[in-house]
Amino acid sequence: MEVQLRTSDIHGYNNEMNRTVQYNFDEQIFDYSETDYPVPLKTFPLWEIIIKSYVYSMIIFVSLVGNVLIVIVVLRHKRMRTTTNFYIVNLAVADLMLSLLCAWVNLVASITDGWVLGTFFCKFSTFSQVTCLVASVLSFTLIAYDRFFGIVFALKAHMTNRKARTALMLIWTFSLAVASPVLVFRKHKVRMWKNHVESWCDDDWPVVKTSDSSTNQTILSMPGRTYYYTFVSVVLYFYPLLAMTIAYSIIIRKLKLSTMPGERLDKGVAAQQKTKRKVIAMLVAILSVFGICWMPYQIILLYSEWRTNRESLPDWFFTLQFAAACMADSNSALNPIIYAGFNENFKQAASYRSALLRSEACYFPSSHREGSLKSVKESILMKHVGRRQRIENDGHQNCSTVGGILEIFRVVTCRKKRSRFDPRTYGTYNTYETGTVASTSV
């Protein structure tokens, strides 16, 4: 939602209409060819371009690699195709869309004078950003709903995979509908000066004239734009965030009260309680990072729409706007790291696939790699069965968080390494943890 308010466009509305040489659904061109460009051209120092480009390059790279791995791991392993994992994949897809369609656009807009990406990206980038933001918030809300009724009201039925798919389809349909006004009112505008072509991307909502009785002046405003972005920010971001905070607070309290101090639990019940707490910890971490990363951008957005001085935006606003946009985009890169840090199954599956690839590359010449991979799998399994594994008392594999993250993002090489994968548990169902990011049976 790259909202750049140009108050001169509102106050000079009638004058602009008199100079319009092209006006259509996508673009406006104004003719100022008899006048020189009135302000100096804006330039950016090389160090600023390098720093911004480096930061965004890292964000985009980590986001693409991490979220693609999340999607592949879930889709390639049947035991991980569960309701909660569908929600996680949905969030990963939204993060991928933000990285591919919005992040680099924000970078280009921050290091160039004016808008250089044309009409299509003027509309589609903001449309994609609103769509993915709303879809992510509603997906988080759906996860909180499922966890809340599954833990606080244990007798209530969990959402099935079919219902989850239907809910996700409705979420994306609603998100597209919410973002659709952007396709209508977002426009690429051009001023043709004598010595410069000025180009920018902005919303062009209907202008409303009101009279100020104290100053006896006519005030021009775009209330439609103000109400729209306020609705997106408050109703579809802050309210759900508050509701989810309350829901998870109740869930955490319920889990704490479920085990009285000094009470001895059956080993199976204790393992189940541990799984529940780990699931909730991961979901709370994801939600907290999402809220922190997107909140500055929402505050900047509300300030730009409701500020009292409508004449111009202060110089510091655009610096904060870039920092807020960078934080929002970084959320797409942080989510996969959180998934890997909290869940053993992503680390096991990724380690298993890496081991297969390393063994195939090491033990088979390039001319024979077309052969069946079945024998490779069997040899790896036999190799790992004889190796002592460190298993926790409740039957779960003991892997360090940092080691798991590094294992997922490790470059595939032919060096022999000690695998963290346990072939005795891979592909099997555990009584208390069914190989999901957040088992819906708890």
VMD Tcl script that draws the C-alpha trace (Angstrom):
set ca {
  {0.00 0.00 0.00}
  {2.38 2.65 -1.21}
  {0.26 5.73 -0.44}
  {1.95 8.94 -1.51}
  {-0.32 11.89 -0.88}
  {0.18 14.81 -3.20}
  {-2.01 17.53 -1.77}
  {-1.22 19.77 -4.71}
  {-3.17 17.35 -6.86}
  {-6.25 17.91 -4.70}
  {-6.00 21.69 -4.30}
  {-5.07 22.15 -7.93}
  {-7.76 19.75 -9.11}
  {-9.65 22.19 -11.34}
  {-6.44 23.55 -12.86}
  {-5.23 20.01 -13.60}
  {-8.48 19.11 -15.32}
  {-8.07 22.10 -17.62}
  {-4.61 20.83 -18.61}
  {-5.52 17.16 -19.11}
  {-4.53 15.84 -22.53}
  {-5.26 12.18 -21.76}
  {-7.58 10.71 -19.15}
  {-8.58 7.06 -19.02}
  {-9.10 4.21 -16.59}
  {-5.37 3.68 -16.02}
  {-3.50 6.90 -16.69}
  {-3.67 10.70 -16.61}
  {-1.35 12.99 -18.58}
  {-1.22 16.74 -17.93}
  {0.34 19.25 -20.31}
  {2.74 21.80 -18.80}
  {4.98 21.97 -21.85}
  {5.19 25.76 -21.78}
  {6.67 25.78 -18.25}
  {10.00 24.59 -16.89}
  {9.99 22.00 -14.11}
  {9.69 24.15 -10.95}
  {11.82 22.12 -8.50}
  {15.32 20.58 -8.69}
  {15.51 16.96 -9.79}
  {15.93 14.57 -6.88}
  {19.07 12.43 -6.85}
  {20.12 9.61 -4.53}
  {23.70 9.05 -3.31}
  {25.36 5.83 -4.37}
  {25.78 4.56 -0.79}
  {22.04 4.86 -0.18}
  {21.25 2.90 -3.33}
  {23.76 0.17 -2.41}
  {22.51 -0.21 1.18}
  {18.84 -0.31 0.22}
  {19.51 -2.74 -2.62}
  {21.53 -5.05 -0.37}
  {18.90 -5.10 2.38}
  {16.06 -5.82 -0.03}
  {18.09 -8.41 -1.93}
  {18.65 -10.37 1.29}
  {14.98 -10.08 2.25}
  {13.77 -11.29 -1.14}
  {16.32 -14.13 -1.35}
  {15.61 -15.54 2.12}
  {11.87 -15.18 1.58}
  {11.90 -16.99 -1.76}
  {14.14 -19.86 -0.62}
  {12.50 -20.31 2.77}
  {8.88 -20.15 1.66}
  {9.46 -22.39 -1.37}
  {11.01 -24.98 0.97}
  {8.00 -24.75 3.28}
  {5.59 -25.38 0.41}
  {7.68 -28.24 -1.04}
  {8.11 -30.02 2.30}
  {4.38 -29.98 3.02}
  {3.24 -30.94 -0.47}
  {5.83 -33.70 -0.99}
  {5.15 -35.51 2.31}
  {1.64 -36.88 2.82}
  {1.98 -37.10 6.57}
  {2.35 -33.31 6.72}
  {-0.78 -32.51 4.71}
  {-2.83 -31.54 7.71}
  {-5.25 -28.73 8.43}
  {-2.83 -26.48 10.27}
  {-0.12 -27.11 7.70}
  {-2.51 -25.96 4.97}
  {-2.77 -22.67 6.84}
  {1.02 -22.47 7.05}
  {1.34 -23.13 3.31}
  {-1.27 -20.44 2.68}
  {0.82 -17.94 4.65}
  {3.94 -19.03 2.75}
  {2.17 -18.45 -0.58}
  {1.12 -14.96 0.55}
  {4.72 -14.24 1.57}
  {5.98 -15.46 -1.81}
  {3.55 -13.16 -3.61}
  {4.68 -10.19 -1.52}
  {8.33 -10.91 -2.32}
  {7.75 -11.44 -6.03}
  {5.23 -8.67 -6.69}
  {5.75 -5.97 -4.05}
  {9.13 -5.98 -2.29}
  {11.28 -5.14 -5.31}
  {8.72 -2.53 -6.41}
  {9.09 -0.78 -3.04}
  {12.87 -0.83 -3.53}
  {12.71 0.73 -7.00}
  {10.27 3.39 -5.80}
  {12.61 4.34 -2.95}
  {15.73 4.89 -5.10}
  {14.21 6.63 -8.13}
  {12.68 10.05 -8.65}
  {9.04 9.57 -9.52}
  {7.38 6.40 -10.78}
  {9.34 4.49 -13.44}
  {7.51 1.14 -13.52}
  {4.54 2.11 -15.67}
  {0.79 1.77 -15.32}
  {0.56 -1.99 -14.75}
  {2.75 -2.12 -11.64}
  {1.19 1.10 -10.36}
  {-2.08 -0.76 -9.97}
  {-1.01 -4.37 -9.56}
  {1.68 -3.90 -6.90}
  {-0.60 -2.10 -4.44}
  {-3.46 -4.46 -5.30}
  {-1.23 -7.46 -4.50}
  {-0.02 -5.92 -1.27}
  {-3.53 -5.25 0.05}
  {-4.66 -8.73 -1.05}
  {-1.77 -10.55 0.66}
  {-2.03 -8.47 3.84}
  {-5.75 -9.20 4.23}
  {-5.25 -12.89 3.35}
  {-2.46 -13.22 5.92}
  {-4.46 -11.56 8.70}
  {-7.52 -13.71 8.02}
  {-5.35 -16.85 7.87}
  {-3.90 -15.99 11.28}
  {-7.43 -15.44 12.54}
  {-8.53 -18.83 11.20}
  {-5.58 -20.54 12.90}
  {-6.40 -18.81 16.20}
  {-10.05 -19.86 15.86}
  {-9.07 -23.49 15.26}
  {-6.61 -23.55 18.16}
  {-9.00 -21.73 20.51}
  {-11.90 -24.12 20.06}
  {-9.60 -27.14 19.91}
  {-7.94 -26.40 23.25}
  {-10.30 -24.22 25.29}
  {-13.42 -26.14 24.20}
  {-11.96 -29.59 23.70}
  {-15.33 -31.17 22.91}
  {-15.82 -29.03 19.82}
  {-14.98 -30.69 16.50}
  {-11.82 -29.54 14.75}
  {-11.93 -28.17 11.24}
  {-11.44 -30.89 8.63}
  {-9.10 -30.61 5.65}
  {-12.03 -30.07 3.30}
  {-13.46 -27.30 5.46}
  {-10.00 -25.75 5.73}
  {-9.62 -25.65 1.94}
  {-13.05 -24.06 1.61}
  {-12.20 -21.49 4.28}
  {-8.94 -20.59 2.54}
  {-10.74 -20.16 -0.79}
  {-13.22 -17.82 0.90}
  {-10.34 -15.90 2.50}
  {-8.66 -15.26 -0.86}
  {-11.98 -14.37 -2.50}
  {-12.72 -11.84 0.23}
  {-9.16 -10.47 0.08}
  {-9.40 -9.94 -3.68}
  {-12.74 -8.18 -3.20}
  {-11.30 -5.88 -0.53}
  {-8.34 -4.96 -2.75}
  {-10.44 -4.45 -5.91}
  {-10.99 -0.68 -5.37}
  {-7.24 -0.24 -5.86}
  {-7.61 -1.45 -9.46}
  {-10.25 1.20 -10.05}
  {-8.84 4.26 -8.29}
  {-5.08 3.71 -8.47}
  {-3.67 5.66 -11.42}
  {-0.40 6.43 -13.12}
  {-0.12 10.22 -13.54}
  {2.26 12.18 -15.77}
  {3.02 15.89 -16.06}
  {4.70 16.93 -19.31}
  {6.97 19.85 -18.43}
  {9.09 21.79 -20.86}
  {12.34 20.21 -19.65}
  {11.18 17.17 -17.66}
  {8.56 14.43 -17.54}
  {7.17 14.06 -14.02}
  {5.61 10.69 -13.25}
  {4.01 9.30 -10.10}
  {1.54 6.69 -8.89}
  {-1.32 7.68 -6.61}
  {-4.96 7.09 -5.74}
  {-7.52 9.16 -7.62}
  {-10.74 8.87 -5.64}
  {-13.71 11.23 -6.20}
  {-13.00 14.73 -4.88}
  {-15.49 16.25 -2.44}
  {-15.79 20.02 -1.90}
  {-16.61 21.36 1.56}
  {-16.71 24.92 2.92}
  {-14.84 26.10 6.00}
  {-17.05 28.71 7.65}
  {-14.24 30.07 9.83}
  {-11.92 30.87 6.91}
  {-14.59 31.10 4.22}
  {-12.55 28.77 2.01}
  {-13.46 25.76 -0.08}
  {-11.71 22.56 1.00}
  {-11.15 19.71 -1.43}
  {-10.71 16.19 -0.05}
  {-10.95 12.52 -0.97}
  {-12.94 10.97 1.89}
  {-13.40 7.72 -0.02}
  {-9.66 7.07 0.07}
  {-9.43 7.95 3.77}
  {-12.28 5.64 4.75}
  {-11.00 2.80 2.57}
  {-7.46 2.70 3.97}
  {-8.79 3.22 7.49}
  {-11.07 0.21 7.01}
  {-8.17 -1.93 5.77}
  {-5.89 -0.82 8.60}
  {-8.26 -0.78 11.58}
  {-10.93 -3.37 10.77}
  {-8.70 -5.85 8.93}
  {-5.47 -5.44 10.91}
  {-5.75 -3.91 14.39}
  {-9.08 -5.50 15.39}
  {-8.07 -9.06 14.35}
  {-4.67 -8.59 16.01}
  {-6.38 -7.59 19.27}
  {-8.83 -10.50 19.05}
  {-6.03 -13.00 18.40}
  {-3.99 -11.61 21.30}
  {-6.95 -12.20 23.63}
  {-7.56 -15.68 22.19}
  {-3.96 -16.83 22.64}
  {-3.85 -15.37 26.15}
  {-6.86 -17.53 27.06}
  {-5.26 -20.56 25.37}
  {-1.99 -20.14 27.29}
  {-3.89 -19.74 30.57}
  {-5.91 -22.87 29.78}
  {-2.74 -24.88 29.13}
  {-1.15 -23.68 32.37}
  {-4.23 -24.58 34.40}
  {-4.51 -28.00 32.78}
  {-1.52 -29.19 34.83}
  {-1.60 -28.48 38.55}
  {1.70 -27.94 40.38}
  {3.05 -31.23 41.72}
  {0.63 -33.32 39.67}
  {2.13 -36.44 38.11}
  {0.92 -37.06 34.56}
  {0.95 -40.16 32.46}
  {3.86 -40.19 30.01}
  {1.51 -39.99 27.02}
  {-0.50 -37.11 28.49}
  {2.70 -35.25 29.35}
  {3.96 -35.64 25.78}
  {0.64 -34.39 24.44}
  {0.74 -31.34 26.70}
  {4.29 -30.62 25.59}
  {3.25 -30.80 21.93}
  {0.36 -28.41 22.55}
  {2.62 -25.88 24.26}
  {5.19 -26.08 21.46}
  {2.50 -25.53 18.83}
  {1.09 -22.51 20.64}
  {4.59 -21.08 21.17}
  {5.25 -21.26 17.42}
  {1.92 -19.66 16.51}
  {2.36 -16.88 19.06}
  {5.87 -16.21 17.73}
  {4.61 -16.00 14.14}
  {1.74 -13.71 15.11}
  {4.00 -11.47 17.24}
  {6.54 -11.04 14.45}
  {3.75 -10.31 11.97}
  {2.23 -7.67 14.25}
  {5.56 -6.00 14.98}
  {6.66 -5.94 11.33}
  {3.42 -4.52 9.94}
  {2.39 -2.13 12.74}
  {4.73 0.79 11.81}
  {3.39 0.72 8.26}
  {-0.20 0.82 9.47}
  {0.57 3.75 11.78}
  {2.26 5.63 8.93}
  {-0.75 4.93 6.73}
  {-3.26 6.22 9.29}
  {-1.14 9.32 9.95}
  {-0.99 10.18 6.26}
  {-4.78 9.95 5.97}
  {-5.85 11.69 9.19}
  {-3.18 14.34 9.75}
  {-4.47 17.86 10.43}
  {-2.06 19.65 8.07}
  {-3.33 18.66 4.62}
  {-1.01 20.94 2.68}
  {2.10 18.76 2.56}
  {3.84 15.85 4.20}
  {6.97 16.53 6.30}
  {10.35 15.45 4.97}
  {10.84 12.82 7.67}
  {7.65 11.06 6.59}
  {9.20 9.49 3.50}
  {12.22 8.20 5.44}
  {9.93 6.55 7.98}
  {7.72 5.28 5.18}
  {10.64 3.41 3.62}
  {11.73 1.97 6.99}
  {8.16 0.84 7.71}
  {7.81 -0.73 4.26}
  {11.14 -2.53 4.73}
  {9.99 -3.94 8.07}
  {6.72 -5.12 6.53}
  {8.53 -6.83 3.66}
  {11.01 -8.48 6.05}
  {8.16 -10.41 7.66}
  {8.06 -12.66 4.58}
  {11.68 -13.68 5.23}
  {11.30 -14.19 8.99}
  {8.34 -16.58 8.87}
  {10.22 -19.58 7.33}
  {12.96 -19.21 9.95}
  {10.33 -19.37 12.70}
  {8.75 -22.48 11.16}
  {12.13 -24.20 11.01}
  {13.09 -23.15 14.51}
  {9.97 -24.51 16.17}
  {9.17 -27.64 14.17}
  {11.23 -30.84 14.04}
  {9.34 -32.26 11.05}
  {10.46 -29.52 8.65}
  {14.04 -30.12 9.77}
  {13.72 -33.90 9.43}
  {12.12 -33.77 5.98}
  {14.60 -31.22 4.65}
  {17.54 -33.19 6.09}
  {16.22 -36.40 4.52}
  {15.90 -34.84 1.06}
  {19.37 -33.32 1.35}
  {20.83 -36.71 2.31}
  {19.21 -38.35 -0.72}
  {20.55 -35.68 -3.06}
  {24.06 -35.89 -1.60}
  {24.16 -39.67 -1.85}
  {22.82 -39.71 -5.39}
  {25.43 -37.17 -6.49}
  {28.29 -38.96 -4.70}
  {27.62 -42.61 -5.47}
  {26.19 -42.45 -8.98}
  {28.08 -41.12 -12.01}
  {26.21 -38.56 -14.05}
  {25.55 -41.13 -16.79}
  {23.77 -43.46 -14.33}
  {21.76 -40.97 -12.27}
  {18.65 -41.72 -14.27}
  {18.32 -45.03 -12.40}
  {15.80 -45.71 -9.71}
  {16.22 -43.76 -6.49}
  {14.71 -46.58 -4.48}
  {18.05 -48.31 -3.85}
  {19.54 -45.00 -2.73}
  {16.78 -44.54 -0.17}
  {17.20 -48.09 1.12}
  {20.97 -47.72 1.52}
  {20.57 -44.46 3.42}
  {17.94 -45.94 5.71}
  {20.12 -48.98 6.46}
  {23.07 -46.70 7.15}
  {21.11 -44.59 9.63}
  {19.38 -47.51 11.37}
  {22.74 -48.69 12.73}
  {23.68 -45.26 13.96}
  {22.90 -44.29 17.49}
  {20.29 -41.53 17.70}
  {19.75 -39.17 20.60}
  {16.10 -39.44 21.55}
  {14.35 -37.49 24.25}
  {12.45 -39.31 26.98}
  {9.07 -38.70 25.36}
  {10.17 -40.18 22.04}
  {10.82 -36.96 20.14}
  {14.08 -36.29 18.38}
  {16.44 -33.89 20.11}
  {17.59 -31.32 17.56}
  {18.94 -27.87 18.29}
  {16.99 -24.97 16.84}
  {20.02 -23.37 15.26}
  {21.16 -26.68 13.83}
  {17.72 -27.27 12.34}
  {17.64 -23.91 10.64}
  {21.12 -24.39 9.21}
  {20.18 -27.87 8.02}
  {17.25 -26.55 6.00}
  {19.32 -23.86 4.32}
  {22.49 -25.97 3.97}
  {24.11 -26.11 0.53}
  {23.99 -29.64 -0.87}
  {27.54 -31.01 -0.99}
  {29.21 -34.44 -1.25}
  {30.96 -34.24 2.11}
  {29.99 -36.92 4.60}
  {28.06 -35.33 7.46}
  {26.29 -36.71 10.47}
  {22.57 -36.62 9.67}
  {19.98 -35.49 12.18}
  {17.36 -37.58 10.43}
  {15.95 -40.60 12.30}
  {14.81 -43.23 9.74}
  {13.02 -45.16 12.46}
  {10.48 -42.38 12.90}
  {10.43 -40.79 9.44}
  {7.16 -41.34 7.60}
  {5.47 -42.93 10.63}
  {2.68 -41.58 12.77}
  {3.35 -40.85 16.41}
  {0.56 -41.28 18.94}
  {0.80 -37.72 20.16}
  {2.35 -35.83 17.25}
  {1.22 -36.75 13.76}
  {4.06 -35.08 11.92}
  {2.36 -31.72 11.63}
  {3.43 -28.20 12.32}
  {0.53 -27.97 14.73}
  {-1.35 -31.22 15.10}
  {-5.09 -30.70 14.93}
  {-5.64 -33.66 17.22}
  {-4.42 -31.80 20.26}
}
mol new
graphics top color blue
foreach p $ca { graphics top sphere $p radius 0.5 }
foreach p [lrange $ca 0 end-1] q [lrange $ca 1 end] { graphics top cylinder $p $q radius 0.2 }
display resetview
